[in-house]
Amino acid sequence: MGTKTRDVSVVVPLLNEQDNIEPLYEQITQVLSGVYDYEIIFVDDGSTDGSFDVLSRLQKADPHVRVIQLRKNFGQTAAMSAGFVYSRGGKIVAIDADLQNDPADIPRMIDKLNEGYDVVSGWRKKRHDKPLTRIYPSIAANWLIARITGVKLHDFGCTLKAYRKDVIAETKLYGEMHRFIPALASWSGDKICEMVVNHRPRTAGSAKYGLGRTFKVILDLITVKFLVSFSTKPIYIFGGLGMMTVFGSVVCGLIVVYQKLFSNFSMNRNALFYLTVLLIIASIQFVLMGLLAEMLVRIYHESQNRPTYVIKEILESSEDGGETE
């Protein structure tokens, strides 16, 4: 028996949000009921309050509700990934459970997908958060992410986003990388747009994330930059670093020789001599790392039969005499 597909899947990752679940459920239902064939997937990321009890009650009362309970707290990215994997909708909308995202924005995002976009990213233009610990670090992080990835969005951290199912199916999420889905999608040639969404003050519960997550985001950003730009050609980055260190070693070596010949400066006492040797060793290591990375990349793609390209569509004529099923 086949799995029934739906038009829209709303994925709600949550952690200890028992007071917000029912109001959010009611708002999502009010927006989608009678308009879409939909499902609401709540992913309980190891809550220790009464969140799962509330979810269980909602699921028994409404067949549109599906609940996924994780064994422990794996993090927001893992919770979203679980929701994406088990979603049955052709269009997927992710939304926070803290009621700061407004479900009333969901239909507008779906309309944008219907216009031909693959990812619609929410922009909390007027945020209702603490400036010092939330807004200012977010502005700096968004600027850095946009600069490094080349994807010009104002608000990568907004959970409220809409995706086509096939875009999510191609994206594997780790760490805190859910915010980088637009960057990963752009690498595949998907169409991305940004839409201003309503952002509301938190009225119940407490924020689960603070400044500590900033450092994780920076490390994940380095990973994304590597995946987007060098995942199929790592020798370019390691080889480039190797060439830079070779150039530095040549310059330092020439200075050492000049000082020895014209200033009678002892090479044994010259710090540049040791720097030259160090740079030569570093350049060899960088090139070897690049070669090893090239081998690993080839093993990765070939072992999984994973191509280094993404096909959008194929237009072709059927062969003469061929049969179609």
Kinemage of the C-alpha trace (Angstrom):
@kinemage 1
@onewidth
@group {chain A} dominant
@subgroup {mainchain}
@vectorlist {calphas} color= white
{ca met a 1} P 0.000 0.000 0.000
{ca gly a 2} L 1.493 3.327 -1.074
{ca thr a 3} L 2.051 6.272 1.213
{ca lys a 4} L -0.442 9.065 0.695
{ca thr a 5} L 1.147 12.263 -0.527
{ca arg a 6} L 0.024 15.707 0.587
{ca asp a 7} L 0.363 19.204 -0.788
{ca val a 8} L 2.026 20.784 2.232
{ca ser a 9} L 3.990 19.473 5.200
{ca val a 10} L 4.632 21.843 8.096
{ca val a 11} L 7.633 20.738 10.160
{ca val a 12} L 7.808 22.070 13.735
{ca pro a 13} L 10.973 21.223 15.720
{ca leu a 14} L 10.521 21.906 19.421
{ca leu a 15} L 12.167 21.592 22.804
{ca asn a 16} L 10.215 22.250 26.021
{ca glu a 17} L 7.458 24.366 24.443
{ca gln a 18} L 4.396 22.885 26.163
{ca asp a 19} L 2.668 26.273 26.569
{ca asn a 20} L 3.109 27.217 22.912
{ca ile a 21} L 2.159 23.987 21.154
{ca glu a 22} L -1.628 24.241 21.229
{ca pro a 23} L -1.815 27.922 20.185
{ca leu a 24} L 0.608 27.204 17.342
{ca tyr a 25} L -1.382 24.144 16.251
{ca glu a 26} L -4.601 26.178 16.218
{ca gln a 27} L -3.031 28.969 14.176
{ca ile a 28} L -1.523 26.591 11.604
{ca thr a 29} L -4.799 24.682 11.303
{ca gln a 30} L -6.769 27.898 10.842
{ca val a 31} L -4.470 28.987 8.028
{ca leu a 32} L -4.273 25.679 6.135
{ca ser a 33} L -7.624 23.987 6.804
{ca gly a 34} L -9.909 23.912 3.783
{ca val a 35} L -7.228 25.346 1.501
{ca tyr a 36} L -4.502 22.680 1.359
{ca asp a 37} L -4.173 18.968 1.843
{ca tyr a 38} L -1.699 19.271 4.684
{ca glu a 39} L 0.040 17.613 7.592
{ca ile a 40} L 1.707 19.081 10.669
{ca ile a 41} L 4.800 17.207 11.825
{ca phe a 42} L 5.872 18.051 15.365
{ca val a 43} L 9.373 16.826 16.191
{ca asp a 44} L 9.964 16.618 19.928
{ca asp a 45} L 13.712 17.058 20.363
{ca gly a 46} L 13.995 15.422 23.775
{ca ser a 47} L 11.643 17.683 25.750
{ca thr a 48} L 11.633 17.213 29.513
{ca asp a 49} L 8.425 19.132 30.237
{ca gly a 50} L 4.890 18.123 29.239
{ca ser a 51} L 5.363 18.822 25.524
{ca phe a 52} L 5.000 15.215 24.401
{ca asp a 53} L 1.778 14.763 26.373
{ca val a 54} L 0.299 17.783 24.622
{ca leu a 55} L 1.453 16.460 21.255
{ca ser a 56} L -0.014 13.029 21.929
{ca arg a 57} L -3.373 14.543 22.730
{ca leu a 58} L -3.366 16.636 19.555
{ca gln a 59} L -2.382 13.662 17.422
{ca lys a 60} L -5.250 11.541 18.736
{ca ala a 61} L -7.735 14.323 18.006
{ca asp a 62} L -6.516 15.345 14.540
{ca pro a 63} L -5.289 12.968 11.781
{ca his a 64} L -3.431 15.877 10.175
{ca val a 65} L -0.990 15.828 13.094
{ca arg a 66} L 2.037 13.551 13.153
{ca val a 67} L 4.466 13.407 16.061
{ca ile a 68} L 8.098 12.319 16.025
{ca gln a 69} L 9.752 11.938 19.421
{ca leu a 70} L 13.545 11.775 19.450
{ca arg a 71} L 15.246 9.692 22.140
{ca lys a 72} L 17.190 12.683 23.446
{ca asn a 73} L 18.060 16.256 22.558
{ca phe a 74} L 19.944 16.031 19.259
{ca gly a 75} L 19.676 19.712 18.333
{ca gln a 76} L 17.483 21.810 16.063
{ca thr a 77} L 19.145 20.733 12.826
{ca ala a 78} L 18.705 17.024 13.609
{ca ala a 79} L 15.070 17.588 14.599
{ca met a 80} L 14.354 19.435 11.358
{ca ser a 81} L 16.116 16.746 9.352
{ca ala a 82} L 13.917 14.067 10.935
{ca gly a 83} L 10.816 16.067 10.056
{ca phe a 84} L 11.993 16.519 6.471
{ca val a 85} L 12.706 12.804 6.022
{ca tyr a 86} L 9.267 11.712 7.264
{ca ser a 87} L 7.304 14.476 5.523
{ca arg a 88} L 4.933 13.478 2.723
{ca gly a 89} L 4.208 16.862 1.208
{ca gly a 90} L 5.505 18.147 -2.098
{ca lys a 91} L 6.119 21.476 -0.363
{ca ile a 92} L 7.667 21.669 3.088
{ca val a 93} L 7.469 24.601 5.487
{ca ala a 94} L 9.648 24.741 8.605
{ca ile a 95} L 8.519 26.933 11.491
{ca asp a 96} L 9.645 27.489 15.087
{ca ala a 97} L 7.412 26.352 17.939
{ca asp a 98} L 7.943 29.468 20.067
{ca leu a 99} L 5.125 31.436 18.344
{ca gln a 100} L 7.566 34.118 17.195
{ca asn a 101} L 7.123 32.964 13.600
{ca asp a 102} L 3.639 33.775 12.277
{ca pro a 103} L 1.765 30.872 10.582
{ca ala a 104} L -0.197 33.494 8.616
{ca asp a 105} L 2.918 33.877 6.426
{ca ile a 106} L 2.793 30.239 5.290
{ca pro a 107} L 0.303 30.700 2.402
{ca arg a 108} L 2.348 33.568 0.969
{ca met a 109} L 5.459 31.395 1.040
{ca ile a 110} L 3.636 28.563 -0.701
{ca asp a 111} L 2.485 31.027 -3.357
{ca lys a 112} L 6.132 31.938 -3.941
{ca leu a 113} L 6.988 28.275 -4.438
{ca asn a 114} L 4.144 28.062 -6.944
{ca glu a 115} L 5.751 30.941 -8.849
{ca gly a 116} L 8.711 28.670 -9.570
{ca tyr a 117} L 11.048 29.221 -6.640
{ca asp a 118} L 12.670 26.245 -4.928
{ca val a 119} L 13.457 27.861 -1.569
{ca val a 120} L 11.636 30.770 0.075
{ca ser a 121} L 13.513 32.194 3.039
{ca gly a 122} L 11.841 34.314 5.702
{ca trp a 123} L 13.321 37.686 6.671
{ca arg a 124} L 12.495 38.918 10.169
{ca lys a 125} L 12.939 42.547 9.207
{ca lys a 126} L 11.486 43.835 12.498
{ca arg a 127} L 12.703 41.476 15.196
{ca his a 128} L 11.386 41.348 18.743
{ca asp a 129} L 14.452 39.926 20.490
{ca lys a 130} L 17.140 41.160 22.845
{ca pro a 131} L 19.486 43.402 20.833
{ca leu a 132} L 22.752 42.535 22.577
{ca thr a 133} L 22.491 38.739 22.629
{ca arg a 134} L 20.272 38.070 19.625
{ca ile a 135} L 19.864 40.885 17.084
{ca tyr a 136} L 23.381 42.334 16.815
{ca pro a 137} L 25.184 38.958 16.647
{ca ser a 138} L 22.609 37.859 14.059
{ca ile a 139} L 23.262 40.910 11.872
{ca ala a 140} L 27.006 40.260 11.945
{ca ala a 141} L 26.563 36.535 11.262
{ca asn a 142} L 24.163 37.129 8.361
{ca trp a 143} L 26.560 39.597 6.756
{ca leu a 144} L 29.429 37.126 7.074
{ca ile a 145} L 27.405 34.200 5.724
{ca ala a 146} L 26.145 36.215 2.748
{ca arg a 147} L 29.663 37.433 1.993
{ca ile a 148} L 31.273 33.999 2.117
{ca thr a 149} L 28.542 31.921 0.446
{ca gly a 150} L 27.561 34.528 -2.153
{ca val a 151} L 23.860 34.058 -1.351
{ca lys a 152} L 22.453 37.516 -0.666
{ca leu a 153} L 19.939 36.933 2.119
{ca his a 154} L 19.333 39.156 5.142
{ca asp a 155} L 18.275 36.472 7.608
{ca phe a 156} L 19.765 32.995 7.315
{ca gly a 157} L 18.771 32.193 10.895
{ca cys a 158} L 15.020 32.500 10.386
{ca thr a 159} L 13.539 29.012 10.743
{ca leu a 160} L 10.441 29.981 8.754
{ca lys a 161} L 11.338 28.781 5.273
{ca ala a 162} L 9.527 26.929 2.509
{ca tyr a 163} L 11.125 24.284 0.332
{ca arg a 164} L 10.272 21.993 -2.500
{ca lys a 165} L 10.526 18.360 -1.427
{ca asp a 166} L 13.171 17.492 -4.008
{ca val a 167} L 15.455 20.258 -2.729
{ca ile a 168} L 15.365 18.867 0.802
{ca ala a 169} L 15.825 15.304 -0.455
{ca glu a 170} L 19.186 16.297 -1.962
{ca thr a 171} L 20.430 18.060 1.200
{ca lys a 172} L 22.076 16.272 4.116
{ca leu a 173} L 22.117 18.270 7.345
{ca tyr a 174} L 24.681 18.128 10.134
{ca gly a 175} L 25.763 20.380 13.009
{ca glu a 176} L 23.877 23.696 12.838
{ca met a 177} L 23.602 23.601 9.069
{ca his a 178} L 19.846 24.010 8.682
{ca arg a 179} L 20.441 27.761 8.310
{ca phe a 180} L 22.701 27.080 5.317
{ca ile a 181} L 20.142 25.193 3.239
{ca pro a 182} L 19.723 28.187 0.862
{ca ala a 183} L 23.497 28.247 0.290
{ca leu a 184} L 23.600 24.497 -0.357
{ca ala a 185} L 20.557 24.786 -2.629
{ca ser a 186} L 22.172 27.587 -4.620
{ca trp a 187} L 25.134 25.291 -5.303
{ca ser a 188} L 22.678 22.910 -6.998
{ca gly a 189} L 21.260 25.739 -9.118
{ca asp a 190} L 17.957 26.065 -7.261
{ca lys a 191} L 16.002 29.339 -7.367
{ca ile a 192} L 15.950 31.167 -4.032
{ca cys a 193} L 14.022 34.198 -2.886
{ca glu a 194} L 13.567 36.083 0.362
{ca met a 195} L 10.295 37.300 1.818
{ca val a 196} L 9.651 39.644 4.741
{ca val a 197} L 7.752 37.800 7.461
{ca asn a 198} L 6.116 38.846 10.690
{ca his a 199} L 8.120 38.342 13.867
{ca arg a 200} L 6.369 38.362 17.229
{ca pro a 201} L 7.617 38.689 20.810
{ca arg a 202} L 7.953 35.487 22.797
{ca thr a 203} L 5.079 35.216 25.282
{ca ala a 204} L 5.792 31.826 26.889
{ca gly a 205} L 8.793 29.609 27.468
{ca ser a 206} L 12.396 30.692 27.099
{ca ala a 207} L 14.918 30.920 24.269
{ca lys a 208} L 17.012 27.784 23.878
{ca tyr a 209} L 19.914 29.370 22.035
{ca gly a 210} L 22.251 32.276 22.789
{ca leu a 211} L 25.710 33.597 21.978
{ca gly a 212} L 27.263 30.151 22.422
{ca arg a 213} L 25.799 28.990 19.122
{ca thr a 214} L 27.669 31.732 17.223
{ca phe a 215} L 30.957 29.811 17.347
{ca lys a 216} L 29.284 26.653 16.024
{ca val a 217} L 27.789 28.655 13.174
{ca ile a 218} L 31.207 30.004 12.200
{ca leu a 219} L 32.675 26.501 12.092
{ca asp a 220} L 29.715 25.228 10.063
{ca leu a 221} L 30.145 28.197 7.722
{ca ile a 222} L 33.701 27.067 6.994
{ca thr a 223} L 32.348 23.590 6.226
{ca val a 224} L 29.635 24.961 3.924
{ca lys a 225} L 32.127 27.150 2.064
{ca phe a 226} L 34.318 24.125 1.484
{ca leu a 227} L 31.366 21.964 0.366
{ca val a 228} L 30.001 24.624 -1.975
{ca ser a 229} L 33.285 25.725 -3.533
{ca phe a 230} L 35.760 22.859 -3.215
{ca ser a 231} L 33.893 19.603 -2.518
{ca thr a 232} L 34.805 18.203 -5.952
{ca lys a 233} L 38.207 19.901 -6.279
{ca pro a 234} L 39.905 20.080 -2.854
{ca ile a 235} L 43.359 20.180 -4.461
{ca tyr a 236} L 42.557 23.755 -5.497
{ca ile a 237} L 42.370 25.027 -1.934
{ca phe a 238} L 45.156 22.891 -0.448
{ca gly a 239} L 47.317 23.259 -3.547
{ca gly a 240} L 46.718 27.000 -3.494
{ca leu a 241} L 47.894 27.177 0.101
{ca gly a 242} L 50.884 25.059 -0.881
{ca met a 243} L 51.809 27.464 -3.690
{ca met a 244} L 51.515 30.411 -1.305
{ca thr a 245} L 53.869 28.789 1.194
{ca val a 246} L 56.304 27.896 -1.607
{ca phe a 247} L 56.341 31.536 -2.674
{ca gly a 248} L 56.922 32.604 0.939
{ca ser a 249} L 59.770 30.129 1.329
{ca val a 250} L 61.448 31.375 -1.879
{ca val a 251} L 61.227 34.989 -0.736
{ca cys a 252} L 62.592 34.170 2.715
{ca gly a 253} L 65.332 31.988 1.212
{ca leu a 254} L 66.485 34.736 -1.142
{ca ile a 255} L 66.656 37.189 1.756
{ca val a 256} L 68.736 34.708 3.758
{ca val a 257} L 71.162 34.211 0.833
{ca tyr a 258} L 71.412 37.978 0.283
{ca gln a 259} L 72.180 38.575 3.975
{ca lys a 260} L 74.838 35.837 3.904
{ca leu a 261} L 76.573 37.065 0.754
{ca phe a 262} L 76.440 40.830 1.222
{ca ser a 263} L 76.086 41.333 4.987
{ca asn a 264} L 78.059 38.286 6.170
{ca phe a 265} L 75.119 37.428 8.434
{ca ser a 266} L 75.307 33.894 9.836
{ca met a 267} L 72.581 31.608 8.505
{ca asn a 268} L 72.540 29.644 11.757
{ca arg a 269} L 71.497 32.755 13.650
{ca asn a 270} L 68.985 33.950 11.066
{ca ala a 271} L 65.354 33.310 12.010
{ca leu a 272} L 64.375 33.643 8.347
{ca phe a 273} L 66.414 30.538 7.545
{ca tyr a 274} L 64.303 28.439 9.922
{ca leu a 275} L 61.146 30.087 8.575
{ca thr a 276} L 62.202 29.097 5.065
{ca val a 277} L 62.613 25.472 6.108
{ca leu a 278} L 59.268 25.554 7.918
{ca leu a 279} L 57.480 26.972 4.855
{ca ile a 280} L 59.003 24.326 2.582
{ca ile a 281} L 57.774 21.560 4.873
{ca ala a 282} L 54.324 23.219 5.121
{ca ser a 283} L 54.045 23.503 1.338
{ca ile a 284} L 54.767 19.781 0.922
{ca gln a 285} L 52.165 18.940 3.554
{ca phe a 286} L 49.516 21.145 1.939
{ca val a 287} L 50.027 19.513 -1.472
{ca leu a 288} L 49.915 16.022 0.067
{ca met a 289} L 46.715 16.942 1.969
{ca gly a 290} L 45.194 18.130 -1.305
{ca leu a 291} L 46.059 14.841 -3.017
{ca leu a 292} L 44.629 12.832 -0.119
{ca ala a 293} L 41.468 14.958 -0.179
{ca glu a 294} L 41.144 14.360 -3.930
{ca met a 295} L 41.328 10.613 -3.330
{ca leu a 296} L 38.708 10.784 -0.563
{ca val a 297} L 36.363 12.864 -2.721
{ca arg a 298} L 36.605 10.351 -5.542
{ca ile a 299} L 35.987 7.446 -3.153
{ca tyr a 300} L 32.968 9.290 -1.703
{ca his a 301} L 31.333 10.042 -5.049
{ca glu a 302} L 32.125 6.703 -6.679
{ca ser a 303} L 31.181 4.507 -3.703
{ca gln a 304} L 27.748 6.143 -3.491
{ca asn a 305} L 27.386 6.497 -7.245
{ca arg a 306} L 26.903 10.188 -6.485
{ca pro a 307} L 27.402 12.496 -9.491
{ca thr a 308} L 29.267 15.787 -9.298
{ca tyr a 309} L 26.346 17.579 -10.938
{ca val a 310} L 22.600 18.044 -10.455
{ca ile a 311} L 20.196 17.618 -13.372
{ca lys a 312} L 17.113 19.820 -13.442
{ca glu a 313} L 15.326 18.257 -16.418
{ca ile a 314} L 15.933 15.995 -19.412
{ca leu a 315} L 14.141 16.496 -22.709
{ca glu a 316} L 14.476 13.671 -25.206
{ca ser a 317} L 12.559 11.706 -27.779
{ca ser a 318} L 11.693 8.052 -27.260
{ca glu a 319} L 13.696 5.597 -29.351
{ca asp a 320} L 12.143 4.263 -32.538
{ca gly a 321} L 10.408 1.031 -31.850
{ca gly a 322} L 10.686 1.507 -28.096
{ca glu a 323} L 7.876 0.667 -25.784
{ca thr a 324} L 6.542 2.836 -22.984
{ca glu a 325} L 5.027 1.405 -19.869
